[in-house]
Amino acid sequence: MKIAVLGAGAWGTALAMAAATRHDTLLWARDPAQAGAMATERCNQLYLGEVQLPAALRVTASHADALAHARAGLTIIATPMAGLREQLGRLTDSRPVLWLCKGFEAGSGALGHEVARAVRPGAAAGVLSGPSFALEVARGQPTALVAASSDAALCEAAVAALHSDALRVYTSTDVVGVEVGGAVKNVLAIATGIVDGLAAASGASAAGAPGLNARAALITRGLAEMTRLGMALGARPDTFMGLSGLGDLVLTATGDLSRNRKVGLLLAGGQSLADVLQHLGHVAEGVYSAVTVLERARRLGVDMPITAAVVDVLQGRLQPADAPLRLMAREARPEV
């Protein structure tokens, strides 16, 4: 199978590396200098400098060449959410396409499948998501993902392209649920990072300081928020107990490689959001999608207090130390 991966960030590079072990894979980088360096140095120094690219993986800065390569194969969009509409718009044929980005589009508030439906109505499309740090995928460490599409042939193509001894690919028809899980978990990971950062700053055993109990409560109630929003958008509730829901939430909220959790940790440590983003150097989707998640929830009448607290912290209306206090002060209610 011929595969083109559009986007040479950490996740796009890692997935292209996994695909290249068994298939003719071409990775497109927007920046010609980056593409040239990757081809020469055989690593993505910007994002995954410690891992060597497989010899079979080719890199190009020609978008046209990448699209031509996978005309009869599989095209995978690996840009951030902000680039999905542009990439879909550059596809002039009806080829099936998967995307890796997680989030709601700024401005429109649309999920990936809604963007695809507007740009390429009727074309087969889907999302690949799940608990996956790019570095571990690039190293060949065991990972499980879910490919979601209403098109069975596209799900089968995703399995054929990527399923291997190190990468297990499940399939789903619940595109909405898989996308909501992938988007909201990033926001919740910022919240968990704030709690962990406050615990580290004050000492987890200090009176009143949030600790492991608070982290567990936050993840669990965050999952409830995610599920409520997903169901309001038409998702199946069971999807949120799977890889793209609970699985991705636990990984992103607790893993040391999580950029979104790192945002929360640094904010709790007293850094400004501008300094945090400069420190990261990479995209943390939760920062950009938090407001959009909350706006969409409010239009649907869905209560998301953890998300609302994260938005207020990011926008400077709430100090990180006050966020857990605000959540704890909410009135008692049944657990739903």
Residue pairs with C-beta under 8 A, 6 or more apart in sequence:
1 23
1 24
1 73
1 74
1 157
1 160
1 161
2 23
2 24
2 25
2 26
2 69
2 70
2 71
2 72
2 73
2 74
3 16
3 19
3 23
3 24
3 25
3 26
3 70
3 73
3 74
3 75
3 76
3 161
4 25
4 26
4 27
4 28
4 66
4 67
4 69
4 70
4 73
4 74
4 75
4 76
5 12
5 13
5 15
5 16
5 19
5 25
5 26
5 27
5 28
5 76
5 78
6 12
6 28
6 63
6 66
6 75
6 76
6 77
6 78
6 79
6 87
7 28
7 29
7 30
7 77
7 78
7 79
7 83
7 87
7 100
8 16
8 27
8 28
8 29
8 30
8 34
8 35
8 38
8 44
8 47
8 59
8 78
9 47
9 78
9 79
9 80
9 134
9 282
9 283
10 44
10 47
10 48
10 134
10 135
10 138
10 282
11 78
11 100
11 132
11 134
11 137
12 27
12 76
12 78
12 79
12 100
13 27
13 38
13 44
13 47
13 48
13 53
13 134
13 138
14 48
14 134
14 135
14 137
14 138
15 76
15 78
15 100
15 128
15 137
15 162
16 25
16 27
16 57
16 78
17 51
17 53
17 54
17 57
17 137
17 138
18 137
18 138
18 140
18 162
18 164
18 166
18 167
19 25
19 161
19 162
20 53
20 54
20 56
20 57
21 54
21 56
21 164
22 164
23 73
23 161
24 56
24 69
24 73
25 56
25 57
25 58
26 58
26 59
26 60
26 65
26 66
26 69
26 70
27 38
27 57
27 58
27 59
27 60
27 66
28 35
28 59
28 60
28 61
28 62
28 63
28 65
28 66
29 35
29 38
29 59
29 60
29 61
30 61
31 61
32 61
34 44
34 46
34 61
35 59
35 60
35 61
36 61
37 45
38 44
38 45
38 53
38 59
39 58
39 59
42 52
42 53
42 55
43 49
43 50
43 51
43 52
43 53
44 51
44 53
47 134
47 282
48 134
48 135
48 138
50 135
51 135
51 138
51 139
53 59
60 66
63 90
67 75
67 90
67 91
70 95
71 93
71 95
74 96
74 98
74 157
74 158
74 161
75 91
75 95
75 96
75 97
75 98
76 97
76 98
76 99
76 100
76 128
77 83
77 84
77 87
77 88
77 97
77 98
77 99
77 100
77 101
78 99
78 100
78 101
79 86
79 87
79 101
80 101
80 103
80 283
80 285
81 101
81 102
81 103
81 104
81 105
81 106
81 112
81 285
81 288
81 289
82 105
82 106
82 288
83 101
84 99
84 101
84 105
84 112
84 115
84 116
85 105
85 115
85 119
87 99
88 97
88 115
88 116
88 119
88 120
89 119
91 97
91 120
91 123
94 120
94 122
94 123
94 124
95 123
96 123
96 124
96 125
96 126
96 151
96 153
96 154
96 157
97 116
97 120
97 123
97 124
97 125
97 126
98 125
98 126
98 127
98 128
98 147
98 149
98 154
98 158
99 112
99 116
99 125
99 126
99 127
99 128
100 127
100 128
100 129
101 112
101 285
102 129
102 179
102 182
102 183
102 185
102 186
102 285
103 182
103 183
103 186
103 285
103 288
103 289
103 292
104 110
104 111
104 183
104 289
104 292
104 293
104 296
105 111
105 112
105 115
105 292
106 288
106 289
106 292
108 114
108 115
109 292
109 295
109 296
109 299
110 118
111 176
111 179
111 180
111 183
111 233
112 127
112 179
113 125
113 126
113 127
113 175
113 176
113 179
116 123
116 125
117 125
124 149
124 151
124 153
124 154
125 149
125 151
125 154
126 147
126 148
126 149
126 150
126 151
126 154
126 155
126 158
126 175
127 147
127 148
127 149
127 175
127 178
127 179
127 182
128 145
128 146
128 147
128 148
128 158
128 162
128 169
129 145
129 146
129 148
129 178
129 179
129 181
129 182
129 243
129 244
129 248
130 143
130 144
130 145
130 146
130 170
130 243
130 244
130 247
130 248
131 143
131 144
131 243
131 247
131 248
131 250
131 251
131 252
132 143
132 145
132 248
132 251
133 251
133 255
133 257
133 258
135 257
136 143
136 257
137 143
137 167
140 166
141 166
142 166
142 167
142 168
143 166
143 167
143 168
144 167
144 168
144 169
144 170
144 243
144 247
145 162
145 167
145 168
145 169
145 170
145 243
146 169
146 170
146 171
146 172
146 178
146 242
146 243
146 244
147 154
147 155
147 158
147 159
147 162
147 169
147 170
147 171
147 172
148 155
148 171
148 172
148 173
148 174
148 175
148 177
148 178
148 179
148 244
149 155
149 158
149 173
149 175
150 173
150 175
155 171
155 172
156 171
158 169
158 171
159 169
159 171
162 169
163 169
170 242
170 243
172 178
172 239
172 242
172 244
174 235
174 236
174 239
176 230
176 233
176 234
176 235
177 230
177 235
177 236
177 239
177 240
177 244
177 245
178 239
178 244
180 226
180 229
180 230
180 233
180 235
180 240
181 226
181 230
181 239
181 240
181 244
181 245
181 248
181 249
182 244
182 248
183 285
183 289
183 293
184 222
184 225
184 226
184 229
184 230
184 293
184 307
185 222
185 226
185 245
185 248
185 249
185 252
185 253
186 252
186 260
186 284
186 285
186 286
186 289
187 260
187 286
187 289
187 290
187 293
187 306
187 307
187 310
188 218
188 219
188 222
188 225
188 226
188 249
188 252
188 253
188 286
188 306
188 307
188 310
189 249
189 252
189 253
189 258
189 260
189 261
189 264
189 286
190 260
190 261
190 263
190 264
190 267
190 284
190 286
190 287
190 290
190 310
190 313
190 314
191 218
191 222
191 253
191 264
191 306
191 307
191 309
191 310
191 323
192 215
192 218
192 219
192 222
192 253
192 254
192 261
192 264
193 253
193 258
193 260
193 261
193 262
193 263
193 264
193 265
193 266
193 267
193 268
194 264
194 265
194 267
194 268
194 310
194 313
194 320
194 323
194 324
195 210
195 214
195 215
195 218
195 264
195 268
195 324
196 215
196 261
196 264
196 265
196 268
197 264
197 265
197 266
197 267
197 268
197 269
197 320
198 209
198 210
198 268
198 320
198 321
198 324
199 209
199 210
199 211
199 214
199 215
200 265
200 268
200 269
201 268
201 269
202 209
203 209
204 210
204 211
204 212
205 211
210 324
214 324
215 253
215 254
218 253
218 306
218 327
219 249
219 250
219 253
219 254
221 306
222 249
222 253
222 306
223 240
223 245
223 246
223 249
224 335
224 336
225 302
225 303
225 304
225 305
225 306
225 307
226 240
226 245
226 249
227 237
227 240
227 245
228 302
228 303
228 304
229 293
229 296
229 297
229 300
229 302
229 304
230 237
230 239
230 240
230 245
231 237
232 297
232 300
232 301
232 302
233 300
239 245
240 246
251 258
252 258
252 260
252 261
253 261
254 261
255 261
259 280
259 282
259 283
259 284
260 284
260 285
260 286
260 287
262 276
262 280
262 284
263 273
263 276
263 277
263 280
263 284
263 286
263 287
264 320
266 275
266 276
266 279
267 273
267 276
267 313
267 320
268 320
268 321
271 279
273 287
273 314
273 316
277 284
277 287
286 310
287 314
290 307
290 310
290 311
290 314
291 311
291 314
291 315
293 304
293 307
294 304
294 307
294 308
294 311
297 303
297 304
297 307
305 327
305 330
306 327
309 318
309 323
309 326
309 327
310 323
312 318
312 323
313 319
313 320
313 323
318 326
